[in-house]
Amino acid sequence: MSRKGKQPISIPKGVEISISGQKISAKGPKGTLDRELPVQLSAKKEEQNLLIELREGQEDYSNLHGLFRSLIANMVDGVSGGFVRKLEMIGVGYRASVQGQLLDLLIGLSHPTKLPIPTGVEVKVEKNTLIVLSGNDKHVLGQFAAVIRAKKPPEPYQGKGIRYQGEYVRKKAGKTAAKK
């Protein structure tokens, strides 16, 4: 059995959870999110806790048990407080700006890179080089952050590129001149 799956999900004040069949909906101050449970799992609400349980005879699916418990816990956290992801751009001439529903990145390429901003994600650019992403869906937010970072990942020699705030990039030593 999954240890993570056995833990109850506490429901904070201001968040409403509704269960209809295999569909779980969470509604809170930051919006509404839905998730469909697989048939091997069931959910039940007890006071201010939500329990995700493995159906009888489905012990082979304990990996889904922990996974969906975490996904639903992230859903509850997202509608109550939301998530924030910050990316830093390090390099000469690197800039970012938001133009309507597009994120425009100038990252040393011959052309500007424009990325469509997914629905449910809010993008702010501070000091032209700090991109702040916020939203209630952790998966969509993390995926968009990964797409941005993949456009120019930090390189190991000078450290230029786009990185998550607080990410450590180990630098390599460059070539040394041959001595005579």
Backbone as a ProteinNet text record, in pm:
[ID]
protein_1_A
[PRIMARY]
MSRKGKQPISIPKGVEISISGQKISAKGPKGTLDRELPVQLSAKKEEQNLLIELREGQEDYSNLHGLFRSLIANMVDGVSGGFVRKLEMIGVGYRASVQGQLLDLLIGLSHPTKLPIPTGVEVKVEKNTLIVLSGNDKHVLGQFAAVIRAKKPPEPYQGKGIRYQGEYVRKKAGKTAAKK
[TERTIARY]
84.7	0	88.1	32.3	103.7	94.4	208.5	207.9	152.8	189.9	143.1	-7.7	-57.5	-199.7	-288.5	-236.7	-316.5	-338.8	-254.1	-265.1	-388.1	-464.5	-580.8	-538.2	-619.2	-595.5	-681.7	-618.8	-698	-751.3	-877.2	-944	-944.7	-875.6	-871.9	-1005.9	-1023.5	-1146.6	-1155.1	-1274.4	-1295	-1286.4	-1254.1	-1244.5	-1358.7	-1430.6	-1541.1	-1499.6	-1518	-1488.7	-1620	-1639.5	-1758.4	-1713.7	-1776.3	-1744.3	-1869	-1855.9	-1968.1	-1913	-1936.1	-1883.6	-1731.9	-1664	-1518.1	-1458.3	-1541.8	-1494.2	-1489.9	-1375.1	-1358	-1338.7	-1414.5	-1403.8	-1365.7	-1274	-1233.3	-1259.1	-1329.3	-1361.8	-1312.9	-1238	-1183	-1165.3	-1097.7	-1079.7	-995.8	-911	-825.6	-885.2	-1007.1	-1069.3	-1121	-1147.3	-1202.5	-1116.4	-1090.7	-1016.8	-1091.5	-1083.5	-1148.4	-1044.3	-1069.9	-985.1	-1070.2	-1045.6	-1116	-1030	-1086.5	-1014.3	-1025.1	-920.7	-933.5	-1031.3	-1082.7	-1184.7	-1131.3	-999.4	-941.5	-944.7	-973.5	-971.6	-1109.8	-1131.3	-1255.4	-1218.7	-1307.2	-1283.2	-1401.7	-1372.8	-1481.6	-1438.5	-1537.1	-1512.7	-1558.5	-1469.5	-1502.1	-1466.3	-1566.5	-1550	-1461.5	-1342.5	-1253.4	-1138	-1158.3	-1056.4	-1115.4	-1029.2	-1066.5	-976.5	-1035.9	-960.3	-968.8	-854.3	-847.5	-817.4	-905.1	-890.2	-879.2	-803.8	-789.2	-905.7	-974.5	-1087.2	-1036.5	-1124.1	-1087.3	-1048.6	-940.4	-894.4	-808.8	-777.6	-700.2	-561.6	-502.4	-375.3	-261.2	-275.6	-171.1	-159.9	-257.2	-260	-223.7	-141	-104.3	-21	47.4	121.7	26.2	-88.5	-188.5	-245.9	-252.5	-308.6	-231.4	-100.6	-17.7	-13.8	-9.8	-5.8	-129.8	-246.5	-369.5	-396.1	-348.7	-360.8	-279.9	-157.8	-74	-133.7	-188.3	-249.3	-368.9	-449.4	-566.9	-525	-421.2	-369.8	-317	-249.1	-201.9	-319	-424.9	-544.8	-605.6	-615.5	-670.9	-581.7	-449.9	-356.8	-366.3	-384.3	-391.1	-512.2	-628.9	-748.9	-754.1	-676.5	-676.5	-568.3	-446.5	-338	-267.9	-275.3	-207.6	-60.5	5.7	146.5	221.1	348.7	433.4	564.2	610.8	739	814.4	941.8	1021.1	1138.2	1163.4	1275.4	1363.5	1495.1	1591.2	1655.9	1678	1749.3	1886.1	1991.6	2127.1	2200.8	2242	2315.7	2304.1	2402.2	2402.9	2295.1	2207.2	2102.1	1980.3	1974.2	1857.3	1745.1	1626.7	1510.4	1384.5	1283.3	1152.5	1046.3	934.8	822	694.1	584.2	454.1	380	333.9	259	125.6	23.5	-107.5	-100.6	-126.2	-118.9	8.6	114	242.5	352.1	446	566.9	678.2	737.2	840.6	976.4	1061.2	1193.8	1301.2	1392.4	1510.6	1628.7	1675.7	1774.3	1896.8	1937.6	2059.4	2041.4	1918.9	1894.2	1875.6	1878.3	1865.1	1723	1629.7	1490.3	1431.3	1330.7	1266.3	1184.1	1180.7	1104.7	974.5	862.4	732.2	662.4	623.7	556.5	414.5	314.9	177.2	161	98.5	77.6	-46	-35.3	-151.3	-258.4	-382.8	-490.6	-471.2	-498.5	-482.8	-346.2	-256.3	-122.4	-109.8	-66.2	-43.9	106.8	152.3	294.9	323.7	423.7	472.5	622.6	673.9	817.4	866.4	963.2	1021	1165.7	1206.5	1344.1	1389.7	1300.4	1327.3	1390.7	1439	1507.1	1450.4	1351.5	1291	1147.3	1118.8	985.1	914.1	797.8	720.5	593.1	578.9	460.4	375.3	244.8	155.3	27.4	-33.5	-155.7	-201.7	-317.2	-370	-343.3	-306.2	-279.4	-128.1	-77.7	66.2	127.2	54.6	107.1	124.7	23.7	30.1	139	147	246.5	388.5	412.2	544.1	583	486.5	513.7	552.1	481.3	512.9	649.9	682.2	814.7	923.6	899.3	996.6	1013.9	905.4	913.1	997.5	977.1	1055.3	1203	1231.7	1370.3	1437.2	1363	1419.3	1461.2	1409.9	1448.2	1593.8	1646.4	1787.8	1832	1856.9	1897.9	2035.1	2063.8	2193	2308.6	2409.5	2522.9	2630.8	2711.7	2800	2930.1	2962.6	3090.7	3081	2978.8	2962.9	2837.3	2748.2	2625.7	2514.1	2529.7	2425.9	2306.5	2189.4	2069.1	1954.9	1850.3	1731.8	1732.3	1718	1718	1609.3	1568.6	1474.5	1544	1471.1	1532	1580.6	1704.6	1763.4	1829.5	1818.9	1880.7	2032.1	2104.7	2250	2298.4	2383.5	2442.5	2591.4	2637	2778.1	2858	2956	3035.8	3156.1	3188.2	3304.6	3422.5	3541.8	3660.8	3678.3	3716.7	3738.1	3872.3	3904.5	4033	4143.3	4259.1	4373.2	4470.3	4541.4	4638.6	4753.5	4803.9	4915.9	5042.5	5117.2	5239.9	5358.8	5449.9	5567.8	5682.5
-119	0	123.9	228.7	355.4	429.4	470.4	546.2	686.4	744.2	879	878.9	775.7	768.4	756.1	700.2	682.4	812.8	913.8	1039.6	1117.2	1170.5	1251.3	1388.2	1445.7	1580.5	1675.4	1768.8	1863.8	1972.6	2006.2	2105.1	2238.8	2341.4	2470	2543.2	2643.3	2722.3	2798.2	2807.2	2877.1	2787.8	2659.8	2566.6	2466.3	2449.7	2353.2	2236.8	2116.1	1994.2	1924.3	1890.5	1813.2	1687.2	1575.6	1446.1	1394.4	1367.8	1308.6	1192.7	1072.6	953.4	950.5	953.1	951.1	1090.5	1192.9	1329.1	1408.3	1472.5	1556.3	1699.7	1792.5	1934.5	2010.8	2104.6	2191.7	2335.3	2408.6	2548	2632.2	2738.5	2824.2	2966.2	3049.5	3188.4	3207.3	3111.4	3122.7	3055.8	3002.3	2940.6	2800.9	2728.1	2593.2	2497.2	2379.3	2273.8	2142.1	2057.8	1926.6	1819.8	1699.6	1585.3	1459.9	1373.1	1244.9	1137	1062.2	952.1	826.7	742.3	614	524	423.1	336.8	255.7	242.1	165	242.2	372.6	456.8	512.9	546.5	614.2	726.1	823.4	936.9	953.8	994.2	1026.4	1142	1221.9	1342.1	1317.5	1344.7	1331.5	1462.5	1536.3	1665.5	1757	1794.4	1883.1	1806.1	1678.5	1595.6	1525	1497.5	1420.9	1298.5	1181.8	1056.9	995.4	954.5	881.8	737.8	647	506.6	416.8	310.2	207.4	110	80.2	-14	-154.5	-234.2	-369.4	-453.1	-529.4	-614.7	-540.9	-417.4	-337.1	-301.8	-390.5	-361.9	-341.7	-392	-373.9	-228	-147.3	-7.4	89.5	45.4	133.2	252.3	239.1	352.9	465.3	431	532.4	597.9	522.2	571.9	695	682.2	793.5	907.5	873.3	975.6	1062.9	1001.6	1080.2	1152.8	1099.8	1173.1	1302.1	1295.3	1414.3	1512	1461.2	1548.4	1624.3	1556.5	1621.2	1717.9	1684.5	1777.3	1904.1	1890.9	2007.4	2089.2	2020.8	2088.6	2173.3	2117.3	2188.8	2308.2	2287.1	2396.5	2506.6	2468.4	2564.7	2655.4	2600.3	2683.8	2766.5	2727.9	2806.5	2913.9	2880.6	2978	3003.5	2910.6	2925.2	2887.9	2888.1	2853	2963.1	2979.5	3079.9	3013.8	3044.7	2994	3113.5	3129.8	3242.3	3191.7	3259.5	3225.7	3348.8	3328.7	3436.9	3421.8	3535.2	3535.8	3598.6	3523.7	3573.2	3573.4	3691.1	3706.5	3848.8	3892.7	4028.9	4042.2	4139.5	4165.8	4077.6	3989.2	3903.1	3985.7	3979.3	4053.5	3971.6	4003.8	3941.6	4050	4029.6	4120.8	4044.3	4093.8	4032.9	4121	4060.7	4133.3	4061.6	4105.8	4041	3900.5	3799.4	3659.7	3591.2	3671.7	3616.9	3662.8	3573.3	3607.3	3620.1	3739.7	3768.4	3759.7	3669.4	3649.3	3691.8	3777	3811.2	3744.5	3633.1	3550	3520.3	3618	3601.2	3527.2	3500.9	3437.2	3546	3509.9	3609.1	3663.4	3600.4	3642.6	3637.3	3720.7	3711.2	3582.6	3524.8	3402	3440.5	3407.9	3440.1	3310.7	3302.3	3182.8	3218.4	3140.4	3166.6	3129.5	3218.1	3195.4	3107.5	2993.1	2905.3	2970.9	2929.5	2982.7	2938.2	3026.6	2995.9	3032.6	3081.3	3121	3272.2	3338.8	3482.7	3506.6	3592.5	3617.8	3764.6	3788.9	3924.3	3923.1	4033.9	4046.7	4162.3	4132.9	4234.1	4257.8	4383.5	4422.1	4364.7	4337.7	4284.3	4145.5	4095	3965.5	3864.1	3902.1	3809.4	3782.8	3657.7	3618.7	3551.8	3605.2	3551.4	3489.2	3358.4	3285.6	3251.7	3271.8	3233.8	3175	3084	3019.1	2919.5	2857.7	2763.1	2617.1	2587.7	2450.4	2427.1	2348	2326.8	2261.3	2169.2	2099.4	2194.1	2273.5	2366.7	2471.4	2520.6	2621.3	2566	2447.8	2385.7	2351.3	2307.6	2273.3	2397.6	2509.6	2633.8	2686	2674.9	2715.7	2631	2501.9	2413.7	2446.7	2486.3	2525.1	2651.3	2748.2	2872.2	2840.9	2760.6	2727.3	2650.7	2566.1	2485.4	2569.7	2690.9	2777.2	2818.7	2833.2	2867.9	2820	2689	2638.4	2694.6	2703.5	2758.6	2670.6	2736.3	2658.3	2654.5	2547.7	2524.9	2606	2679.7	2749.2	2892.3	2966.3	3103.9	3122.1	3024.7	3031.6	3109.9	3146.8	3222.7	3133.4	3193.7	3119.8	3152.3	3073.1	3090.9	2979.7	3017.9	2919.3	2954.3	2853.3	2876.9	2959.9	3046.2	3126.4	3035.1	3052.1	2969.1	2842.6	2814.3	2695.3	2714	2612.6	2618.2	2551.6	2623.3	2568.3	2551	2427.5	2400.1	2438.2	2522.7	2569.2	2477.9	2460.3	2380.2	2471.9	2419.4	2495.3	2494.4	2605.3	2613.6	2556.1	2563.1	2513.3	2606.4	2549.5	2632.1	2636.5	2746	2761.4	2664.6	2611.2	2517.4	2592.3	2536.6	2601.2	2544.7	2634.1	2591.3	2559.3
0	0	0	-54.9	-61.7	71.2	123.4	247.6	224	111.4	78.8	55.6	-8.6	-39.4	82.5	191.4	313.1	388.1	365.6	439.6	394.6	488.1	449.5	397.9	311.2	257.7	339.2	408.3	487.1	394.5	414.8	331	406.4	354.5	424.2	414.9	500.9	498.4	367	312.8	186.7	64.1	83.8	-27.9	-18	-127.2	-133.8	-221.9	-172.2	-247.7	-278.7	-406.2	-441.9	-515.7	-477.6	-536.9	-606.3	-736.5	-810.1	-892.5	-842.1	-907.9	-896.6	-1009.5	-1011.2	-1030.2	-1035.5	-1059.8	-929.8	-903.9	-786.4	-833.2	-775.1	-808.2	-682.4	-699.2	-588.7	-631.2	-545	-574.7	-458.2	-489.8	-386.1	-436.6	-358.6	-397.8	-524.7	-559.4	-678	-802.1	-792	-909	-880.9	-989.3	-980.5	-1061.6	-1005.6	-1075.6	-1061.6	-1164.9	-1166.4	-1196.1	-1144.9	-1175.8	-1173.1	-1268.3	-1278.3	-1213.7	-1121.1	-1056.8	-1142.2	-1143.9	-1212.3	-1136.7	-1203	-1143.1	-1025.8	-1013	-903.2	-771.1	-774.5	-655.6	-626.3	-500.2	-461.3	-364.5	-353	-263.6	-170.7	-47.2	43.5	132.9	168.2	246.9	389.6	484.8	626.8	695	738.3	805.2	720.2	770.4	695.6	631.3	601.7	537.4	416.6	321.3	203.7	200.1	185.3	182.2	43.4	-9.7	-135.8	-98.4	-138.1	-98.1	-219.7	-201.1	-302.8	-287.5	-395.5	-387.1	-354.1	-298.6	-258.6	-380	-367	-476.2	-577.9	-553.4	-648.6	-593.4	-513.8	-448.2	-547.2	-670	-770.8	-814.9	-782.6	-827.8	-715.1	-621.8	-510.1	-556.8	-672.4	-725.4	-767.1	-821.1	-855.9	-730.8	-623.6	-499	-450.2	-438.7	-393.9	-493.9	-622.4	-727.4	-723.8	-723.1	-727.9	-597.2	-484.8	-359.6	-368.3	-425.5	-440.6	-541.2	-651.1	-751.7	-694.7	-614.9	-556.4	-445.7	-370	-268.9	-335.7	-450	-524.3	-577.4	-616.6	-665	-553.2	-432.5	-317.6	-280.8	-280.2	-251.5	-356.9	-481.2	-590.2	-582.9	-551	-544.9	-416.9	-314.9	-191.2	-192.8	-232.7	-227.6	-359.6	-451.7	-580.2	-570.5	-685.9	-694.2	-768.4	-735.8	-800.3	-841.1	-960.9	-1010.2	-1068.2	-1031.8	-1079.4	-1162.2	-1274.2	-1361.5	-1379	-1375.2	-1394.8	-1531.1	-1597.7	-1725	-1699	-1727.7	-1704.1	-1837	-1879.1	-2003.7	-2053.6	-2128.8	-2180.3	-2287.4	-2270.1	-2367.7	-2355	-2254.6	-2237	-2174.5	-2235	-2184.6	-2210	-2133.1	-2152.4	-2141.1	-2210.2	-2197.9	-2230.9	-2176.2	-2201.8	-2300.3	-2409.7	-2511.6	-2532	-2459.4	-2466.8	-2410.6	-2494.7	-2452.1	-2499.3	-2525	-2567.5	-2472.9	-2445.7	-2371.7	-2473.5	-2484.7	-2582.4	-2513.8	-2561.1	-2502.6	-2602.1	-2558.7	-2637.7	-2566.7	-2623.1	-2554	-2639.8	-2719.6	-2797.4	-2927.6	-2968.4	-3096.9	-3202	-3329.1	-3435.9	-3446.9	-3380.1	-3385.8	-3245	-3216.4	-3084.9	-3074.7	-2956	-2931.6	-2862.4	-2924.1	-2866.6	-2827.6	-2699.9	-2648.6	-2608.3	-2651.6	-2606.6	-2459.1	-2383.5	-2241.2	-2224.1	-2156	-2137.4	-2049.5	-2067.2	-1985.2	-1841.4	-1749.4	-1608.1	-1553.1	-1638.7	-1594.6	-1612.5	-1507.1	-1512.1	-1514.9	-1607.2	-1623.8	-1595.7	-1511.2	-1485.1	-1509.5	-1562.9	-1584.2	-1498.6	-1410.8	-1323.6	-1364.3	-1370.4	-1403.3	-1537.6	-1629.8	-1763.6	-1765.8	-1653	-1653.7	-1555.3	-1476.7	-1380.8	-1424.7	-1458.8	-1504.7	-1387.3	-1348.7	-1237.8	-1294.7	-1278.4	-1325	-1204.2	-1215.1	-1106	-1163.7	-1088.3	-1130.9	-1027.3	-1053.9	-956.4	-993	-1116.8	-1159.2	-1161.9	-1069.2	-1055.1	-1178	-1240.4	-1357.9	-1476.3	-1507	-1619.9	-1595.6	-1472.3	-1436.5	-1450.9	-1397.6	-1406.8	-1549.5	-1628.7	-1768.7	-1847.8	-1825.6	-1896.2	-1853.4	-1724.3	-1676.1	-1741.7	-1758	-1821.7	-1969.4	-2037.1	-2178.5	-2193.1	-2103.8	-2107.7	-2083.8	-1981.5	-1948.4	-2062.1	-2133	-2240.9	-2361.4	-2373.8	-2486.1	-2476.4	-2356.6	-2337	-2198.9	-2182.8	-2051.6	-2012.7	-1883.4	-1841.5	-1889	-1944.9	-1993	-1884.2	-1880.6	-1766.3	-1765.2	-1871	-1874.6	-1823	-1866.4	-1818.6	-1734.6	-1736.7	-1657.3	-1722.8	-1850.1	-1920	-1948.8	-1953.4	-1988.2	-1894.9	-1903.4	-1819.7	-1715.7	-1589.2	-1480.8	-1380.7	-1303.6	-1195	-1087.9	-1021	-915.8	-804.1	-766	-662.5	-715	-844.8	-902.7	-907.8	-867.3	-869.8	-997.7	-1072.3	-1193.1	-1168	-1169.9	-1145.8	-1269.7	-1251.6	-1364.7	-1386	-1513.8	-1551.8	-1577.3	-1564.1	-1597.5	-1748.7	-1804.7	-1948.7	-1985.9	-2115.3	-2161.5	-2111.1	-2082.3	-2041.6	-2157.8	-2166.8	-2276.5	-2256.1	-2366	-2358.7	-2319.9	-2226.6	-2180.7	-2259.1	-2290.9	-2368.2	-2279.4
[MASK]
++++++++++++++++++++++++++++++++++++++++++++++++++++++++++++++++++++++++++++++++++++++++++++++++++++++++++++++++++++++++++++++++++++++++++++++++++++++++++++++++++++++++++++++++++++

